[in-house]
Amino acid sequence: MFKYQYVKRHIKDAVECLCIGEGDARSRLKVANEVTSNLVEHHFPDELLPLWNTIQSKLIKYGPCKDSQGNIVEGSISHTLRRIKNSTASDIAVMFLQLHNQLEKDY
């Protein structure tokens, strides 16, 4: 189905970054996020939105890092990726793969 080609291409590219990119899972996840940063809910089939939203919520779990005056000094994703364990980043990567597999299988 051509309707979802845009999202399929971006998720496929993200999975490739996660599989063959340099660095640990956290640094590869940062690149994968950059590849998918312009995707929004209407790009996804309704059935896959919960998985996409879970990925996104895990990527911003700790919110932005703020200084003592409350000014943002680091974005939510960078801050979260800096704080999570590499194994947690790997779990998020698995979700990207699941999303990719469902898009390829059903759409």
DOGUDO-454742 format. One line per 8 residues: number of its first residue (from 1); their letters; for each residue x, y, z of N, C-alpha, C. Coordinates in Angstrom, 1 decimal. Layout:
NUM) A) X Y Z X Y Z X Y Z; ... $
This chain:
1) MFKYQYVK) 0.8 -1.2 0.0 0.0 0.0 0.0 0.9 1.2 0.0; 0.6 2.1 -0.9 1.5 3.3 -1.1 1.3 4.4 0.0; 0.2 4.3 0.7 -0.1 5.3 1.7 1.0 5.4 2.8; 1.6 4.3 3.1 2.5 4.3 4.2 4.0 4.2 3.8; 4.3 4.4 2.5 5.6 4.3 2.0 6.6 5.3 2.7; 6.1 6.5 3.0 7.0 7.5 3.7 7.4 7.0 5.1; 6.5 6.5 5.9 6.8 6.1 7.2 7.7 4.8 7.1; 7.3 3.9 6.2 8.1 2.7 6.1 9.6 3.0 5.7 $
9) RHIKDAVE) 9.8 3.9 4.9 11.2 4.2 4.5 11.9 4.8 5.7; 11.3 5.7 6.4 12.0 6.3 7.6 12.3 5.3 8.7; 11.3 4.4 9.0 11.5 3.4 10.0 12.6 2.4 9.5; 12.6 2.0 8.3 13.6 1.1 7.7 15.0 1.8 7.9; 15.1 3.0 7.6 16.4 3.7 7.7 16.8 3.8 9.2; 15.9 4.0 10.1 16.2 4.0 11.5 16.7 2.6 12.0; 16.0 1.6 11.5 16.5 0.2 11.9 17.9 -0.1 11.4; 18.2 0.4 10.2 19.5 0.2 9.6 20.5 1.0 10.5 $
17) CLCIGEGD) 20.2 2.2 10.9 21.1 2.9 11.8 21.3 2.1 13.1; 20.3 1.5 13.6 20.4 0.8 14.9 21.2 -0.5 14.7; 21.1 -1.1 13.5 21.8 -2.4 13.3 23.3 -2.2 13.0; 23.6 -1.2 12.1 25.0 -1.1 11.6 25.6 0.2 11.9; 25.0 1.1 12.7 25.6 2.4 13.1 26.7 2.2 14.0; 27.5 3.2 14.2 28.6 3.2 15.1 28.2 3.5 16.5; 29.0 3.1 17.5 28.7 3.4 18.9 27.8 2.4 19.6; 27.5 2.7 20.8 26.6 1.8 21.6 25.2 2.1 21.2 $
25) ARSRLKVA) 24.3 1.3 21.8 22.9 1.4 21.5 22.3 2.8 21.7; 22.8 3.5 22.7 22.3 4.8 23.0 22.7 5.8 21.9; 23.9 5.7 21.4 24.3 6.7 20.3 23.6 6.3 19.0; 23.4 5.0 18.7 22.7 4.6 17.5 21.3 5.0 17.6; 20.7 4.9 18.8 19.3 5.4 19.0 19.1 6.8 18.7; 20.1 7.6 19.1 20.1 9.1 18.8 20.0 9.3 17.3; 20.8 8.6 16.6 20.8 8.8 15.1 19.5 8.3 14.5; 19.0 7.2 15.0 17.7 6.7 14.5 16.6 7.7 14.8 $
33) NEVTSNLV) 16.6 8.3 16.0 15.7 9.3 16.3 15.7 10.5 15.3; 17.0 10.9 14.9 17.1 12.0 14.0 16.5 11.6 12.6; 16.6 10.4 12.2 16.0 9.9 11.0 14.5 9.9 11.0; 13.9 9.7 12.2 12.5 9.7 12.3 11.9 10.9 12.9; 12.6 11.9 13.2 12.2 13.1 13.9 11.0 13.9 13.3; 10.9 13.7 12.0 9.8 14.4 11.3 8.5 13.6 11.1; 8.5 12.4 11.6 7.3 11.6 11.6 6.3 12.0 12.7; 5.1 12.1 12.3 4.0 12.4 13.2 2.9 11.4 13.1 $
41) EHHFPDEL) 2.0 11.5 14.0 1.0 10.4 14.2 0.2 10.1 12.9; -0.1 11.1 12.1 -0.9 10.8 10.9 -0.1 10.0 9.8; 1.2 9.8 10.0 2.0 9.0 9.1 1.8 7.5 9.4; 1.3 7.1 10.5 1.2 5.8 10.9 -0.2 5.2 10.8; -0.3 3.9 10.6 -1.6 3.3 10.7 -2.1 3.3 12.1; -3.4 3.4 12.3 -3.9 3.5 13.7 -3.4 2.4 14.6; -3.3 1.2 14.0 -3.0 0.0 14.8 -1.5 0.1 15.4; -0.7 0.9 14.7 0.7 0.9 15.1 1.0 2.2 15.9 $
49) LPLWNTIQ) 0.1 3.1 16.1 0.3 4.3 16.9 0.7 4.0 18.3; 0.1 3.0 19.0 0.5 2.8 20.4 2.0 2.4 20.5; 2.5 1.6 19.6 3.9 1.3 19.6 4.8 2.5 19.3; 4.4 3.3 18.3 5.2 4.5 18.0 5.2 5.4 19.2; 4.0 5.6 19.9 3.9 6.5 21.0 4.7 6.0 22.2; 4.8 4.7 22.4 5.6 4.1 23.4 7.1 4.4 23.2; 7.5 4.2 21.9 8.9 4.5 21.6 9.2 6.0 21.9; 8.3 6.8 21.5 8.6 8.3 21.7 8.6 8.6 23.2 $
57) SKLIKYGP) 7.7 8.0 24.0 7.6 8.3 25.4 8.9 7.8 26.1; 9.4 6.7 25.7 10.6 6.2 26.3 11.8 7.0 25.9; 11.8 7.7 24.8 12.9 8.5 24.3 12.9 9.9 25.1; 11.8 10.2 25.7 11.8 11.5 26.4 11.5 11.3 27.9; 11.7 10.1 28.4 11.3 9.8 29.7 11.8 10.8 30.8; 13.0 11.3 30.7 13.5 12.2 31.7 13.3 13.6 31.4; 12.7 14.0 30.3 12.4 15.4 30.0 13.7 16.1 29.8; 13.6 17.4 29.6 14.8 18.2 29.3 15.6 18.4 30.6 $
65) CKDSQGNI) 16.9 18.6 30.5 17.7 18.9 31.6 17.7 20.5 31.8; 17.5 20.9 33.0 17.4 22.4 33.3 18.4 22.8 34.3; 18.9 24.0 34.2 19.8 24.6 35.1 19.1 25.1 36.3; 19.8 25.7 37.3 19.2 26.1 38.5 18.1 27.2 38.4; 18.2 27.9 37.2 17.2 28.9 37.0 16.0 28.4 36.2; 16.0 27.1 35.9 14.9 26.5 35.1 15.0 26.6 33.6; 16.2 27.1 33.2 16.4 27.2 31.7 16.8 25.8 31.2; 16.3 25.4 30.0 16.7 24.2 29.4 18.1 24.2 28.9 $
73) VEGSISHT) 18.9 23.3 29.3 20.3 23.2 28.9 20.6 22.0 28.0; 19.6 21.1 28.0 19.7 19.9 27.2 18.3 19.4 26.8; 18.1 19.0 25.6 16.8 18.5 25.2 16.4 17.2 25.8; 15.1 16.9 25.8 14.6 15.6 26.4 15.3 14.4 25.9; 15.4 14.3 24.6 16.0 13.0 24.1 17.4 12.8 24.4; 18.2 13.9 24.2 19.7 13.8 24.6 19.8 13.5 26.1; 19.0 14.2 26.9 19.1 14.0 28.4 18.7 12.5 28.7; 17.6 12.0 28.1 17.2 10.7 28.4 18.2 9.7 28.0 $
81) LRRIKNST) 18.7 9.8 26.8 19.7 8.9 26.3 21.0 8.9 27.1; 21.3 10.0 27.7 22.5 10.1 28.5 22.2 9.3 29.8; 21.0 9.3 30.3 20.7 8.7 31.6 20.3 7.2 31.6; 19.8 6.7 30.5 19.3 5.3 30.5 20.5 4.4 30.3; 20.3 3.2 30.7 21.3 2.1 30.5 21.3 1.7 29.0; 22.4 1.2 28.6 22.6 0.7 27.2 21.6 -0.4 26.9; 21.3 -1.2 27.9 20.3 -2.3 27.8 18.9 -1.7 27.5; 18.6 -0.6 28.2 17.3 0.0 27.9 17.2 0.6 26.5 $
89) ASDIAVMF) 18.3 1.1 26.1 18.3 1.6 24.7 18.1 0.5 23.7; 18.7 -0.7 24.0 18.5 -1.9 23.2 17.1 -2.3 23.2; 16.4 -2.2 24.3 15.0 -2.5 24.3 14.2 -1.6 23.4; 14.5 -0.3 23.4 13.8 0.6 22.5 14.1 0.3 21.1; 15.4 -0.1 20.8 15.7 -0.5 19.4 14.9 -1.7 19.0; 14.6 -2.6 19.9 13.8 -3.8 19.5 12.4 -3.3 19.1; 11.9 -2.3 19.8 10.6 -1.8 19.5 10.6 -1.2 18.1; 11.7 -0.5 17.7 11.8 0.0 16.3 11.7 -1.1 15.3 $
97) LQLHNQLE) 12.4 -2.2 15.7 12.4 -3.4 14.8 11.0 -4.0 14.7; 10.3 -4.1 15.8 8.9 -4.6 15.8 8.0 -3.7 14.9; 8.2 -2.4 15.0 7.4 -1.5 14.2 7.7 -1.7 12.7; 9.0 -1.8 12.4 9.4 -2.0 11.0 8.8 -3.3 10.5; 8.9 -4.4 11.3 8.4 -5.7 10.9 6.9 -5.6 10.6; 6.1 -4.9 11.5 4.7 -4.8 11.3 4.3 -4.0 10.1; 5.1 -2.9 9.9 4.8 -2.1 8.7 5.1 -2.9 7.4; 6.2 -3.7 7.4 6.5 -4.5 6.2 5.5 -5.6 6.0 $
105) KDY) 5.1 -6.2 7.1 4.1 -7.4 7.0 2.7 -6.9 6.6; 2.2 -5.9 7.2 0.8 -5.5 7.0 0.5 -4.3 6.1; 1.6 -3.6 5.8 1.3 -2.4 5.0 2.2 -2.2 3.8 $
